[in-house]
Amino acid sequence: MNILEKLLKLVKPSPAERAYCIYVKCNYCGEVLKTRIDLYNELSIRFGDQGKRDSYFCRKTIIGSHGCYKPIDVELTFDLSRKLVSREIQGGEFVSEETYKEFVKHHLSRI
């Protein structure tokens, strides 16, 4: 490994640090979905009153694949360290990773 590769490894975040996953359940059909947000490419900067960076935000529309196709709109706000501060959802509800895994396990057993 050359010196440049070593330096890049120090500055470049790992894939786990780049991603934030959310799990949602559709209010209409009950499908549970997972989506991934790239914290270094999908966030937009929000500026405060003084014109300085205040926070980051991301808006995402999630659509299932089981025939319902109703949009689930999510808005997430992150602090300047890219840690989640708040989240809002329309057309669905946030659920846990465990709920998502149970949903997938249940539906895979039916195939």
Secondary structure as the mmCIF struct_conf table of DSSP 4:
data_model
#
loop_
_struct_conf.conf_type_id
_struct_conf.id
_struct_conf.beg_label_comp_id
_struct_conf.beg_label_asym_id
_struct_conf.beg_label_seq_id
_struct_conf.end_label_comp_id
_struct_conf.end_label_asym_id
_struct_conf.end_label_seq_id
HELX_RH_AL_P HELX_RH_AL_P1 ILE A 3 VAL A 11
BEND BEND1 LYS A 12 LYS A 12
HELX_LH_PP_P HELX_LH_PP_P1 PRO A 13 SER A 14
HELX_RH_AL_P HELX_RH_AL_P2 PRO A 15 ARG A 18
STRN STRN1 ALA A 19 CYS A 26
TURN_TY1_P TURN_TY1_P1 ASN A 27 CYS A 29
STRN STRN2 VAL A 32 ASP A 38
TURN_TY1_P TURN_TY1_P2 LEU A 39 ASN A 41
BEND BEND2 GLU A 42 GLU A 42
STRN STRN3 SER A 44 PHE A 47
TURN_TY1_P TURN_TY1_P3 ASP A 49 GLN A 50
BEND BEND3 GLY A 51 LYS A 52
STRN STRN4 ARG A 53 ILE A 62
BEND BEND4 SER A 65 GLY A 67
STRN STRN5 ILE A 72 PHE A 78
TURN_TY1_P TURN_TY1_P4 LEU A 80 SER A 81
BEND BEND5 ARG A 82 ARG A 82
STRN STRN6 LEU A 84 GLN A 90
BEND BEND6 GLY A 91 GLY A 91
STRN STRN7 GLY A 92 PHE A 94
HELX_RH_AL_P HELX_RH_AL_P3 GLU A 97 SER A 109
TURN_TY1_P TURN_TY1_P5 ARG A 110 ARG A 110
#
